[in-house]
Structure formats: structure tokens, C-alpha cells
Amino acid sequence: MTKKITIIGATGHLGHRVAAKLVEKGVEVTAIARDPVAAKTALPSNVRLVQGDVSDPASLTSALWGADTLYITLNTETLDTTLPFHTEREGVINVVAAAKEVGVQHIMQIAGVDTAYPEFSTEGMAYGTNAIRQGGIDAIKASGIPYTFFYCSFFLDSLPEFLMDNQLAIIGNHVLPIWFTNSSDLAELVFNAIGNDAAKNKGFAVQGQQAKTYIEGATEFLGAYAPGAEVIELPMEAVRRMGLPEEQAAFIEHLLTFVQQLKEEQVANETWEILGAPQYTISSFAKELRGEL
């Protein structure tokens, strides 16, 4: 039987690669997008596009009609919890209400590994956006709809964004281990969770095969992705010298400060037993990503 999934956030940085990978595996993918015409340029041609906006409950009810499995991949890039609307809070709450109305049978959502394992924070620091995301997580858990949460480590997909002039800048003092993951391995987990009762009402850590420091991981990644490029280390103060808007600079500084004190342990054994082990190394994923340039 053909697997089917509906995705909210399919045009995002991670969402578009997960959607493409699922299509490659023969999944019938429906993407809910605010602007389906614009979304066409980011997604494979055989992804079914429907109009829907997480701020518009009526549009969500229409867009989700007939959906059985729903995957939510959204992102928040602000620390302001007082805003009246966040896609990962009020938006997800709207999605859950619509999903209940139309009879969705399974909701999956992505979050950070620290959400499930706050003890990884060596200084007791909380990632600011988790306070926003938690409202949506709570709504999913309280909905009565079976759920699966993917609690993800650092995505290798992000590294090319920091590559400029053949240099990748690492800002801050990063000496603790990271179990780097990637969108291709995540897509495999999503695929294996569709229609899988053993995946329901659970949270799964999403981690890669290798624990490396940020600098070690970035160096190995560049060796396969951009041979000849180099990793450079900069102090945290460099964020304030980048000329970014104040809110954006504050968010990046908070993110990097949080990451540098996060000591991640390997906690993905249950994930590997139920949904499968990671297939990619840092280098092999870099080579795959390079092939898409």
C-alpha cells in the first residue's frame, strides 16, 4: 500500500529536503502552503499542493480534509514570547484543532533534542524558543490524536549557510560533543513512522552516527562538501560586529551560547530499534548535498 503524508512547512530549509526524499521513496506527499504557486519552485513536481495558512483556521480545515498522517516542520527565530502569534505556538494550536475536526489519525512534529533532554544543558540554560514551541507540543499531546515527536540534534544541512568566501566561521567556544544529524536520515525516520503503531505516542531522539565537536564536524563536512575551504574560529563578540539588526543578532548570540554549553549524550537507541539507524556519516551526507548544488 502506498504511504501518504501531509506536510506543513514543506518549503522550509529542512522541510523541502524531507519532502523530496519522501517522494523518492514513493510516498504521496501533500504540502500545505500559504502560496501554492510560489511553493511549486521549491518542491518536486509530483507533490500535491493545497492552500492553507496556520493563522487561518478555516483554510486549515479545508486543506487537511482527507489527511491521515500529518508532519509539522516549522521554525521560530525570535526570543519574544509575548508576541500574539507564533507559527509554532498559536499556529500549531490552530493546526491541531483542524486536525481533530477532519479526523487526522497521526501527527508528527520536529523539535530540538534539548526539548526532551534538558539535562544536556551543562549550565542549566534553556533555549529561548522552547518556551514558544512548548504551547504547540502541549496542544498535540492533549489532542487525543496519536503523535510522534522527533527530537533532533544539530543538522548538517545548516553548515553551507555559514560558508562565505571559502571560509566557514565557527563563533564561540565549542568543545562539547554533537551527534550531527541530517535531513536525509530524518526523512527515513518519518517514512518508517508512517502507519507504524510502534511509533505512536512516543518521542524519538534523532542523532547521527558520530559525536564530534562543532569544529571537528564542520571540518569533516567541508572536506567532502567544499574541499579547500577552511574553518575559522571567532569569539562570540563577532556576532555584534556582523551588522545585523539587533533582534537577529540577539537571537544568533543566544543560539550559539546555548549550543556551546550543550553536552549531548547518545540517546537514540530506541529510535534505531523502532525506526532504523542513521545511514549517513558526516562525509557521506556532505557528498550527497554537494551533488545537489
Secondary structure, DSSP 8 states (H G I E B T S, - for coil): ---EEEEESTTSTTHHHHHHHHHHTT-EEEEEES-HHHHTTTS-TTSEEEE--TT-HHHHHHHTTT--EEEE--------TTSS--IIIIIHHHHHHHHHHHT--EEEEEEEHHHH-GGGBTT----TTHHHHHHHHHHHHHSSS-EEEEEE--BGGGGGGGEETTEEEEES---S-EE-B-HHHHHHHHHHHTT-GGGTTEEEEE--S-EE-HHHHHHHHHHHHSTT-EEEEE-GGGGGGS---HHHHHHHHHHHHHHHTB------HHHHHHT------HHHHHHHHHTT-
